Amino acid sequence: MALGMFSFLALCIFYIQVPQGQTGCAEVDSMTEAVAGKGFLLGCISCKRREEVPASAIVDWHFKAAGTEEFIQIFQYEYNNPTILHENFEGRLEWQGTMWTKDVQIGAIFIHNVTYNDTGTYLCTFHRTLYLPLYEEHVVINKEVELTVVEKANPELTAVISEIMMYVLIAVLQLWMIGVLIYCYRKIYAENEAREAKKAACSQNKLVESKDPCDGIYLE
C-alpha cells in the first residue's frame, strides 16, 4: 500500500511540473515606458472566448505620434506573413506574436532601436473570424498602448514591480501545490478506506475464492 501511495503522489507531482499541450490565455496589458536606443515589446493579447471553436485572425498595428490626430498603419500580420507598412519603422519591427497557427491570440510586436519619435499611441486591432457550424462570425477587437520614451529606465519602479510579481508568483505556486497535494491525499485516503471496507466485508463473509467479488483482495 505504501508503494501505491508513493506512486500516486509522484504522478501528481509530475502532472504539476510537466507543461500541458494547451496553455491558457491571459490578457495582460503592455508595458508603456521604453528607453531610447533600446528595444521594446509592444504587447497585445486577445483571448478567444470559446476555445473549441476554430478561428483565424489578422492583426493590424497603427500609430499616432504625440501631438497628431491621425493614425497611420505601420504593421500587419496574416498567418506567416508579417509586413511593415511605414518607412519610419522599416527594419525596426519584428513580429513576436502567435506564429504556429492561424488562430492568433498574441499580437505583440518588438520595436528595435526605439527613438523619441516613437512616443505616442499604438492601436492593435484583431480581425478575427470564428468558424461556427452554420456560419462565420467576424469580430473586431481594439487595444491601445500609450508609449512614452525616456532617456533611462526608472530602476526603483522596475525593482519594486519585479519584487512584487516575484512574491505573488511564489505565493500562487505554493497555494497551488498545497491544493493539489491535499486533493491527492484525500483521493488516496478515500481509495484506501474503500479497500479496507471491502477487505473487512470479504473477511466477514469468508469470500476467498478467486472468482468471487473479492478476487484480487489479499486478506492480512
Backbone as a ProteinNet text record, in pm:
[ID]
protein_1_A
[PRIMARY]
MALGMFSFLALCIFYIQVPQGQTGCAEVDSMTEAVAGKGFLLGCISCKRREEVPASAIVDWHFKAAGTEEFIQIFQYEYNNPTILHENFEGRLEWQGTMWTKDVQIGAIFIHNVTYNDTGTYLCTFHRTLYLPLYEEHVVINKEVELTVVEKANPELTAVISEIMMYVLIAVLQLWMIGVLIYCYRKIYAENEAREAKKAACSQNKLVESKDPCDGIYLE
[TERTIARY]
82.8	0	85.8	197.1	286.4	343.4	377	430.7	328	200.1	94.6	74.6	79.3	65.2	180.4	302.7	419.4	407.3	362	348.1	244.3	132.8	27.8	73.7	146.2	198.5	300.5	382.9	480.6	410	300.5	224.3	163.7	115	59.1	165.2	283.6	391.6	435.7	441.4	477.8	377.1	249.4	144.7	159.2	200.4	217.9	334.4	443.9	566.4	567.8	501.8	509.3	413	458.2	369.6	263.4	146.2	37.6	44	-11.1	-4.5	-82.5	-193	-274.4	-264.1	-190.4	-170.9	-289	-305.5	-411.4	-375.4	-476.2	-456.4	-499.1	-413.4	-443.6	-413.7	-508.9	-491.9	-418	-287.8	-201.6	-173.1	-184.1	-158.3	-10.8	15.7	153	220.1	352.3	428.5	418.5	442.6	417.9	537.1	651.1	767.7	886.8	938.3	1053	1173.4	1292.1	1417.1	1475.6	1509.7	1565.3	1690.4	1697.4	1812.3	1802.7	1704.1	1686	1570.3	1546.9	1431.4	1312.9	1194.4	1073.3	967.9	900.8	794.1	658.9	587.7	450.7	357.3	301.6	216.4	73.7	13.6	-127.4	-179.3	-272.5	-327.8	-480.3	-539.5	-684.6	-721.9	-771.2	-803.4	-937.9	-939.9	-1064.9	-1151.4	-1278.4	-1364.5	-1409	-1415.4	-1459.2	-1348.1	-1267.7	-1150.5	-1187	-1307.5	-1342.2	-1379.3	-1398.6	-1437.4	-1312.5	-1293.8	-1178	-1189.7	-1075.1	-1077.1	-947.3	-949.1	-827.4	-833	-717	-713.8	-603.8	-631	-532.5	-512.3	-386.2	-355.9	-296.3	-355	-304.5	-253	-144.2	-92.1	-93.1	-149	-148.1	-75.9	-25.7	49.2	4.2	-15.7	-47.3	58.6	142.4	251.3	196.1	272.1	230.7	211.6	98.5	70.7	-0.1	-29.1	-100.7	-239	-324	-462.4	-494.3	-413.1	-447.4	-353.9	-413.6	-335.9	-281.8	-163.4	-108.2	-82.8	-108.2	-85.3	63.8	118.7	262.4	295.9	197.7	231.7	104.6	121.1	11	67.8	-3.9	35.3	-82.4	-61.7	-151.7	-68	-127	-53.6	73.9	187.2	320.3	356.4	293.4	322.4	323	430.7	441.6	487.2	423	454.7	466	580.7	598.9	544.7	458.1	383.4	418.1	517.2	554.3	705.6	755.4	900.1	970.4	902.2	965.9	998.7	931.4	954	1021.2	1065.7	1128.2	1251.4	1255.2	1367.2	1370.7	1268.4	1270.7	1160.4	1065.3	954.5	970.6	943.3	954.7	834.5	771.7	654.6	696.4	628.5	655.3	528.8	430	303.5	295.2	172.5	146.2	193.1	269.4	321.9	285.6	250.7	233.6	91.5	1.6	-136.3	-202.5	-307.2	-384.2	-469.8	-491.2	-573.8	-488.8	-461.5	-372.1	-442.4	-375.6	-427.6	-326.7	-199.7	-95.4	-50.2	-68.6	-36	77.6	173.8	281.6	381.7	438.7	548.2	662.5	783.8	902.9	961.4	986.3	1047.8	1196.5	1279.1	1423.9	1465.3	1567	1625.6	1518.8	1453.9	1347.1	1402.4	1327.1	1363.7	1254.6	1285.8	1185.3	1065.3	1085.3	974.4	873.7	910	817.4	717.1	730	632.8	496.7	393.6	258.7	166	57.7	-44.6	-37.1	-32.3	-30.1	-163	-222	-351.7	-333	-365.1	-357.5	-499.7	-522.4	-656.5	-654.4	-738.1	-758.2	-882	-866.3	-979.5	-994.7	-1085.1	-1097	-1221.1	-1203.2	-1313.6	-1334.2	-1455.5	-1491.6	-1569.3	-1521.4	-1583.8	-1683.9	-1805.1	-1911.8	-1974.1	-2046.9	-2100.8	-2189.3	-2268.1	-2363.9	-2324.9	-2230.7	-2192.9	-2059.6	-2006.4	-1883.5	-1916.4	-1854	-1874.4	-1745.3	-1757.7	-1641.7	-1642.3	-1529.3	-1516.9	-1395.4	-1411.5	-1300.7	-1271.9	-1147.1	-1104.6	-993	-1008.8	-907.7	-845.1	-714.1	-642.3	-540.1	-534.6	-442.2	-329.7	-213.4	-97.1	-40.8	-36.1	23.5	170.9	258.4	400.5	474.6	555.5	642.4	787.1	869.7	1011.6	1092.8	1176.8	1257.3	1405.4	1488.3	1632.8	1686.6	1635.9	1678.2	1561.1	1563.4	1454.6	1459.3	1343.6	1334	1367.4	1490.5	1530.4	1449.9	1408.7	1333.4	1197.9	1126.6	995.6	1007.6	1107.6	1127.4	1154.6	1238.9	1272.6	1151	1069.9	950.7	852.7	827.7	734.2	784.1	914	970.7	959.5	986.1	979.7	837.1	741.6	601.7	557.2	589.9	549.9	614.3	738.2	805.5	733	698.3	630.4	490.1	420.4	286.9	296.6	395	411.8	445.9	535.3	572.4	450.9	372.5	254.5	152.9	129	32	78.3	205.3	256.9	250.8	279.6	272.2	128.3	34.2	-106.5	-153.8	-109	-146.9	-92.1	34.7	97.2	25.4	-6.1	-76.3	-213.2	-285.2	-416.8	-412.2	-313	-300.8	-263.4	-171.9	-132.6	-249	-330.6	-449.5	-545.7	-564.2	-652.8	-600.8	-469.8	-409.9	-425.4	-400.2	-410.2	-553.4	-651	-791.1	-830.6	-781.6	-816.8	-754.2	-627.2	-560.3	-629	-665	-731.1	-865.7	-942	-1072.7	-1057.6	-958.8	-936.6	-894	-810.2	-764.6	-879.9	-966.7	-1081.9	-1175.4	-1197.7	-1285.2	-1225.8	-1094	-1027	-1035.5	-1013.5	-1019.7	-1161.2	-1262.7	-1401.2	-1434	-1382.3	-1407.7	-1337.7	-1215	-1142.9	-1217	-1272.4	-1346.4	-1470.4	-1538.5	-1659.1	-1625.1	-1514	-1472.1	-1433.6	-1365.5	-1324.9	-1445.2	-1544.9	-1664.7	-1743.6	-1751.6	-1830.7	-1748.7	-1617.1	-1527.5	-1530.7	-1528.6	-1527.9	-1383.3	-1324.9	-1182.8	-1154	-1255	-1229.1	-1190	-1112	-1055.1	-1159.3	-1278.2	-1378.3	-1486.3	-1481.1	-1584.3	-1550.9	-1639.6	-1618.5	-1494.1	-1433.1	-1316.3	-1187.1	-1195.8	-1076.3	-975.8	-854.9	-750.9	-732	-818.9	-806.7	-739.8	-622.8	-549.2	-570.5	-622.8	-653.8	-525.7	-513	-396.2	-425.4
-121.1	0	125.4	123.1	238.7	269.4	161.3	181.6	247.3	205.1	264.3	411.9	448	587.8	671	616	687.7	710.7	608	619.7	724.5	727.5	823	966.2	987.9	1121.5	1163.7	1070.5	1101.6	1142.7	1074.3	1109.2	1248.2	1283.6	1417.5	1524.1	1502.3	1599.8	1611.9	1498.5	1500.6	1582.3	1565.7	1639.2	1789.3	1828.4	1970.5	2027.8	1952.1	2005.3	2006.5	1909.7	1898.7	1997.1	2081.9	2176.2	2102.8	2158.1	2098.1	2141.4	2057	2087.3	2211.7	2237.6	2354.8	2451.6	2557.1	2653.6	2749.5	2810.8	2907.4	3040.2	3127.8	3260.2	3364.1	3460.6	3568.2	3701.8	3793.7	3923.6	4018.2	4030.4	4114.4	4244.4	4356.8	4486.6	4502.6	4578.5	4604.6	4703.1	4693.5	4797.2	4925.8	5041.7	5168.8	5263.9	5218.2	5305.4	5236.7	5299	5245.6	5336	5279	5354.1	5381.2	5505.9	5544.6	5463.3	5412.9	5335.2	5187.5	5148.1	5007.9	4948	4819.6	4753.5	4755.9	4739.6	4743.8	4652.9	4576.3	4486.4	4552.6	4575.3	4626.2	4505.8	4490.9	4375.4	4395.8	4288.3	4292.6	4149.1	4118.5	3983.3	3991.8	3908.6	3898.3	3751.3	3708.4	3567.3	3533.1	3422.2	3373.9	3317.8	3354.2	3318.5	3172.6	3113	2973.6	2894.7	2824.4	2755.5	2644.7	2588.2	2475.7	2519.3	2648.3	2698.6	2733	2673.4	2709.9	2853.7	2919	3060.4	3097.4	3213.2	3271.7	3421.1	3486.3	3629.1	3698.9	3824.1	3915.4	4027.9	4065.4	4169.3	4290.4	4407.4	4534.2	4620.4	4691	4789.5	4926.9	5026.1	5165.1	5250.9	5364.2	5452.8	5597	5666.1	5809.6	5880.5	5957.9	6025.8	6129.7	6157.8	6259.5	6393.5	6459.2	6588.7	6581.7	6462.5	6448.2	6388.7	6389.9	6346.4	6218.8	6179.4	6066.7	5948	5828.1	5705	5669.8	5614.1	5559.2	5410.7	5328.9	5186.3	5157.5	5084.1	5057.9	4909.5	4821.6	4679.3	4596.4	4480.5	4384.3	4242.6	4156.3	4015.4	3928.9	3851.1	3745.2	3618.7	3506	3381.6	3367.7	3367.6	3352.5	3463.8	3579.8	3690	3823.6	3853	3984	4090.2	4208.2	4313.1	4447.8	4514.3	4650.9	4747.3	4839.1	4919.9	5068.6	5109.3	5250.8	5264.4	5359.6	5374.4	5410.4	5480.9	5519	5398	5286.2	5165.5	5055.1	5088.6	4988.7	4928.3	4795.2	4724.8	4729.2	4789.3	4803.1	4724.6	4673.5	4599.9	4450.8	4373.6	4227.5	4163.6	4070.5	4001.4	3911.6	3925.9	3844.7	3776.1	3764	3702.5	3557.1	3505	3366.4	3340.5	3233	3204.4	3065.1	2971.7	2831.8	2798.2	2894.7	2868.9	2996.4	2980.4	3096	3156.8	3079.3	3125	3213.9	3334.9	3426.5	3483.4	3473.2	3533.8	3629.5	3616	3708.6	3789.3	3920.8	4006.7	4103.2	4062.4	4152.5	4178.6	4299	4331	4393.6	4374.8	4425.9	4540.3	4654.2	4769.9	4770.5	4764.7	4775.2	4921.9	4955.7	5089.8	5199	5199.9	5297	5439.2	5532	5674	5755.5	5882.2	5968.7	5990.7	5976.7	5991.6	5877.6	5771.8	5659.1	5683.1	5795.1	5830.2	5855.9	5798	5819.7	5704.6	5694.7	5592.8	5485.6	5360.6	5246.3	5173.1	5143.9	5075.5	4937.4	4835.4	4696.1	4647.9	4595.6	4552.8	4408.1	4325.8	4187.6	4180.6	4126.2	4094.9	3942.8	3896.7	3751.7	3695.9	3578.9	3506.5	3376.3	3356.8	3234.4	3143.9	3021.4	2927.8	2841.3	2894.5	2823.3	2719.1	2621.4	2513.8	2561.4	2666.8	2708.9	2838.4	2913	3039.6	3086.9	3192.7	3253.8	3385	3402.7	3525.6	3607.7	3735.9	3823.1	3918.3	3921.9	4002	4092.8	4218.7	4315	4357.6	4343.9	4382.3	4484.4	4598.5	4704.2	4719.7	4738.7	4763.5	4874.3	4971.8	5084.8	5077	5123.8	5132.5	5273.1	5344.4	5478.9	5464.9	5488.6	5465.9	5597.2	5596.3	5708.9	5662.8	5742.7	5709.6	5798.9	5737.4	5810.3	5783.6	5865	5851.1	5727	5699.6	5580.8	5528.4	5397.4	5334.4	5376.9	5374.9	5404.2	5277.2	5264	5137.8	5106.9	5210.5	5186.5	5126	5183.7	5131.6	4990.3	4970	4837.7	4734	4770.9	4677.3	4644.6	4745.9	4724.2	4632.2	4659.2	4576.2	4432.5	4415.7	4281.6	4206.3	4275.8	4210.1	4170.5	4259.4	4228.1	4107.3	4107.2	3996.5	3865.6	3872.3	3752	3693	3778.7	3728.1	3676.5	3744.8	3698.7	3562.1	3547	3419.6	3307.3	3335.3	3233.8	3192.7	3291.3	3261.3	3177.9	3215.6	3141.9	2998.3	2979.8	2845.3	2759.6	2820.8	2744.9	2702.4	2793.5	2758.8	2651.2	2660	2560	2423.1	2420.1	2294.4	2234.3	2318.4	2268.9	2213.5	2284.6	2238.5	2104.5	2088.1	1961.6	1847.7	1873	1768.8	1727.7	1826.9	1794.3	1707.4	1743.9	1665	1522.1	1509.4	1377.1	1295.3	1359.2	1288.6	1239.5	1327.8	1288.6	1172.8	1176.8	1069.3	937.9	942.3	821.7	768	859.7	819	752.8	811.7	754.9	617.2	601.2	471.5	368	410.4	317.8	275.5	373	341.3	243.1	266	176.3	35.6	29.1	-101.3	-174.8	-101.6	-163.8	-212.3	-133.1	-173.9	-301.5	-311.1	-430.6	-552.1	-530.7	-640	-688.1	-591.8	-629.7	-710	-666.7	-738.9	-878.6	-891.7	-1023.3	-1114.4	-1055	-1134.4	-1183.8	-1098.7	-1134.3	-1243.6	-1236.5	-1332.2	-1451.2	-1448.2	-1557	-1585.4	-1476.9	-1494	-1491.4	-1605.3	-1612.2	-1682.6	-1730.1	-1797.1	-1694.7	-1738.4	-1646.5	-1583.2	-1646.2	-1593.1	-1512.5	-1499.9	-1423	-1274.2	-1183.7	-1037.5	-986.9	-1068.3	-1023	-1064.8	-1110.5	-1152.8	-1039.9	-1067.1	-964.4	-894.6	-922.6	-863.7	-964.8	-931.6	-1024	-987.6	-1081.4	-1057.4	-1069.8	-982.3	-986.9	-1071.6
0	0	0	73.7	78.7	-58.3	-134.8	-268.9	-359.7	-345.1	-426.1	-394.5	-267.6	-227.8	-282.9	-275.6	-326.9	-476.8	-548.9	-694.5	-731.7	-656.9	-687.2	-662.1	-550.8	-522.6	-626.9	-672.5	-776.8	-904.3	-937.6	-1057	-1044.8	-926	-904.9	-925	-868.1	-880.9	-1025.9	-1097.1	-1238.8	-1318.4	-1286.8	-1357.5	-1335.5	-1214.2	-1184.6	-1263.1	-1271	-1327.3	-1479.5	-1545.6	-1690.4	-1754.4	-1850.5	-1917.1	-1996.1	-1998.2	-2073.5	-2218.7	-2308.4	-2450.9	-2487.4	-2417.4	-2446.9	-2330.5	-2350.3	-2243.5	-2235.6	-2119.2	-2102.9	-2165.7	-2175.5	-2234	-2131.9	-2106.9	-2013.4	-2080.4	-2074.5	-2139	-2045.2	-2068.4	-1986.9	-2062.1	-1992	-2055.5	-2088.9	-2194.8	-2235.6	-2140.3	-2129.4	-2062.2	-2145.3	-2083.9	-2153.4	-2151.2	-2099.4	-2093	-2158.8	-2266	-2339	-2318.5	-2335.3	-2319.3	-2457.8	-2483.5	-2613.3	-2643.8	-2767.5	-2810.1	-2779.2	-2698.6	-2662.3	-2743	-2722.1	-2782	-2688	-2742.6	-2659.8	-2720	-2632.9	-2676.3	-2655.5	-2766	-2759.6	-2744.4	-2626.6	-2600.6	-2647.6	-2695.8	-2736.3	-2738.3	-2647.4	-2637.5	-2642.4	-2726.4	-2733.4	-2725.8	-2610.5	-2590.7	-2655.1	-2725	-2782.6	-2671.3	-2667.6	-2555.7	-2559.9	-2679.5	-2690.6	-2759.5	-2679.5	-2732	-2830.8	-2817.3	-2903.3	-3044.8	-3067.3	-3199.2	-3280.1	-3398.7	-3481.3	-3529.1	-3547.3	-3585.1	-3655	-3718.2	-3773.5	-3746.4	-3749.4	-3717.7	-3795.9	-3830	-3888.3	-3787.7	-3765	-3666.5	-3737.5	-3711.5	-3764.5	-3650.1	-3675.8	-3581.5	-3647.8	-3576.7	-3620.2	-3516	-3561	-3471.4	-3490.8	-3377.6	-3379.4	-3295.7	-3361.4	-3292.1	-3195.2	-3089.1	-2991.5	-3061.4	-3033.3	-3092.6	-3225.9	-3277.6	-3404	-3378.4	-3481.4	-3465.2	-3540.4	-3636.9	-3722.3	-3699.9	-3708.7	-3702	-3841.2	-3844.2	-3967.3	-3943.6	-4045.4	-4029.4	-4047	-3952	-3956.5	-3973.3	-3946.6	-3949	-3967	-4033.1	-4043.2	-4037.8	-3966.4	-3962.9	-4004.1	-4109.4	-4150.1	-4153.2	-4119.5	-4097	-4180.7	-4112.5	-4172.5	-4269.6	-4255.6	-4347.1	-4272.5	-4196.2	-4130.5	-4230	-4225.9	-4322.3	-4252.6	-4269.9	-4219.5	-4325.4	-4283.4	-4379.3	-4376.7	-4296.3	-4294.3	-4288.9	-4368.1	-4383	-4252.2	-4161.2	-4035.2	-3946.8	-3974.2	-3894.9	-3976.3	-4094.6	-4181	-4112.5	-4104.3	-4044.5	-3892.5	-3828.6	-3683.1	-3613.9	-3688.4	-3628.1	-3652.8	-3548	-3557.1	-3489.2	-3558.6	-3504.2	-3388.5	-3274.2	-3155.7	-3105.5	-3193.8	-3155.4	-3196.3	-3200.8	-3238.2	-3380.8	-3399.5	-3532.4	-3582.9	-3493.6	-3533	-3577.7	-3573.3	-3610.9	-3662.7	-3743.1	-3790.5	-3679.6	-3574.3	-3462.4	-3371.1	-3416.6	-3345.6	-3222.8	-3106.4	-2984.7	-2921	-2959.2	-2914.4	-3034.9	-3028.9	-3142.3	-3113.4	-3033.7	-2991.5	-3104.6	-3105.5	-3196.6	-3116	-3164.9	-3097.4	-3179.7	-3112.5	-3178.5	-3145.4	-3248.1	-3228.6	-3232	-3153	-3154.3	-3141.2	-3026.7	-3001.1	-3004.2	-3065.7	-3069.4	-3000.6	-2973.2	-2909.7	-3001.6	-3132.5	-3226.7	-3217.1	-3145.7	-3128.7	-3016.3	-2945.4	-2841.1	-2904	-2845.7	-2898	-2863.4	-2939.9	-2916.3	-3023.2	-2977.9	-3069.8	-3058.2	-3172.2	-3176.8	-3237.9	-3158.1	-3203.3	-3232.3	-3352.7	-3393.4	-3438.9	-3374.2	-3416.7	-3505.9	-3625	-3712.5	-3709.4	-3623.1	-3600.3	-3668.7	-3730.8	-3792	-3716.4	-3664	-3593.1	-3688.5	-3706.5	-3799.5	-3723.5	-3709.6	-3640.6	-3734.1	-3678.3	-3762.3	-3876.6	-3855.2	-3957.8	-4028.2	-3972.6	-4034.6	-3977.9	-4037.6	-3989.1	-3917.9	-3803.1	-3727	-3727.5	-3760.7	-3768.8	-3648	-3578	-3457	-3470.1	-3426	-3428.1	-3284.2	-3241.8	-3106.6	-3117	-3048.6	-3049.5	-2911.1	-2909.3	-2784.4	-2808.8	-2716.2	-2730	-2627.9	-2671.1	-2582.7	-2593	-2479.9	-2475.2	-2439	-2536.6	-2515.4	-2489.5	-2384.5	-2351.4	-2363.8	-2430.9	-2446.7	-2352.8	-2270.7	-2172.7	-2197.5	-2133.3	-2151.9	-2082.2	-1961.7	-1887.7	-1806.5	-1782.6	-1707.5	-1562.4	-1498.2	-1355.5	-1278.6	-1227.2	-1162.5	-1037.8	-961.6	-839.1	-869.9	-968.5	-1003.8	-1060.4	-1145.4	-1204.1	-1097	-998.3	-891.4	-806.4	-775.2	-692.9	-764	-893.1	-968.8	-976.9	-1004.2	-1014.6	-883.4	-772.6	-642.1	-607.6	-635.7	-607.9	-688.9	-818.3	-904.1	-858.6	-811.3	-764.7	-644.3	-545.4	-426.3	-458.9	-549.3	-589.6	-655.9	-745.4	-814.7	-717.9	-623.3	-524.2	-441.4	-397.7	-316.1	-393.5	-519.5	-601.4	-623.6	-655.6	-679.1	-553.4	-438.1	-313.7	-283	-300.3	-275.7	-371.9	-497.3	-596.6	-556.8	-515.7	-475.7	-355.1	-255.8	-137.1	-175.2	-262.3	-304.2	-375.1	-465.3	-538.1	-444.1	-350.4	-255.8	-165.5	-122.2	-41.6	-121.2	-249.9	-336.1	-350.3	-373.1	-388.7	-259.5	-145.9	-17.7	6.2	-21.5	0.3	-90.1	-214.1	-306.9	-263.2	-221.5	-173.9	-48.6	44.4	168.9	139.5	45.7	12.5	-51.1	-139.2	-201.6	-98.2	-5.1	99.6	189.8	226.2	309.6	238.8	109	33.3	25.7	7.8	1	135.3	244.5	376.3	406.7	363.5	386.3	309.4	187.5	107.3	167.3	217.8	282.1	406.9	482	602.3	567.2	459.1	416.9	369.7	297.6	249.1	365.2	462.7	579	655.5	666.7	742.8	672.1	542.8	465.3	416.4	446.8	409.6	259.5	177.3	33.1	-13.2	-27.8	-58.7	-190.6	-261.3	-387.3	-493.1	-593.2	-692.3	-781.7	-798	-890	-820.2	-689.1	-620.6	-625.7	-582.3	-592.4	-521.2	-436.5	-364	-431.9	-556.2	-627.9	-635.8	-598.8	-600.8	-469.1	-368.6	-236.4	-145.1	-95.3	-10.7	136.4	206.8	347.5	429.3	528.8	613.9	736.5
[MASK]
++++++++++++++++++++++++++++++++++++++++++++++++++++++++++++++++++++++++++++++++++++++++++++++++++++++++++++++++++++++++++++++++++++++++++++++++++++++++++++++++++++++++++++++++++++++++++++++++++++++++++++++++++++++++++++

